[in-house]
Amino acid sequence: MHMRFRRLLYFVTVADELSFTRAAERLHMAQPPLSQQIALLEKDLGAELFDRSRRAVRLTAAGEALLPEARRLLADLDDTARLVRRVAAGSVGRLTVGFVPSAINGALSDLLRDFRAGHPDVELTLRERDPDALLRAVRDRSLDLAVLYLPDAEPDLAHRWLGSEELVLALPEHHPAAARSRVALTDVADEPFVLPEQHDVPGLLAAVDAAFADAGVTPRVAQRGVWLMQTVLGLVAAGIGLAVVPSSVAALGRVGVVLRPLDGPTHRVDLAAVWRPDDTSAPLAGMLAATPLPAAPRARTGPRSAAPG
């Protein structure tokens, strides 16, 4: 099959030049092998393609009929070869990414922008899910990659640390503590709090619980199990309670809410990309290549961090 396409290329070149000598020079080959290959093509097709009875080479009727078809076949072959190379390079294909909603306020938006800039023809599908559903979907192959808060190791999955966010206190803009530059949890220990939803994956709630524990505060719960950060901030603005949230929620710009750093030890929550270590797809490799490599990632045990392939 490769030789047949090569003979079509020889045929088109001779047809363009109407000279075996010039065609051979253009193809960087000797004239006798070129003439032999054209003869073999004519034998395969059962028709003469060139009139060689005169000094000038002319296409026969069969050659005239073949020429546009040969050009189309060669163009299709080139297009197919380019497509295969782009698939191998991860420039085309499909990628399904899941994420917890609050991730889009931070590192995920930059990751998606950088990936889209370098891979505009990859069909990118995005899914918002809770962290437990994200890990299930990665394992059952309905997601290629998940981005979530992941403080604990998932030994069967590979991961890449994307960054960490400081936990801050969200409080109504007219709250007395809003005038301070920093607020200790002990100073608002008697206030009601809005707490994140609890999942099997510890995630954000584990980091929030650790902040309260280190401060020696048992929060008085006004509302528990709120998943979306927009909803958390809305409840804070409504005076339902205060909340400990990732600093990236500042991007939401919720009117009526102010964010203040916590006084005392800094608590952070980690954002990670998670995928199956046996997934060697080129689009996934392209996404991972677009992920930032932090200069000093926080210590972690268990998950692997090698890119697929």
Secondary structure, DSSP 4 states (H G I P E B T S, - for coil): -HHHHHHHHHHHHHHHHT-HHHHHHHTTS-HHHHHHHHHHHHHHHTS--EE-SSSS-EE-HHHHHHHHHHHHHHHHHHHHHHHHHHHHTTSEEEEEEEE-GGGGGTHHHHHHHHHHHH-TEEEEEEEE--HHHHHHHHHTTS-SEEEEE--S--TTSEEEEEEEEEEEEEEETTSGGGGSSSB-GGGGTTSEEEEEPP-SS-HHHHHHHHHHHHHT---EEEEEEE--HHHHHHHHHTTS-BEEEEGGGGGG--TTEEEEEBSSS--EEEEEEEE-TT---HHHHHHHHHS---SSPPP--S-B-PPP-
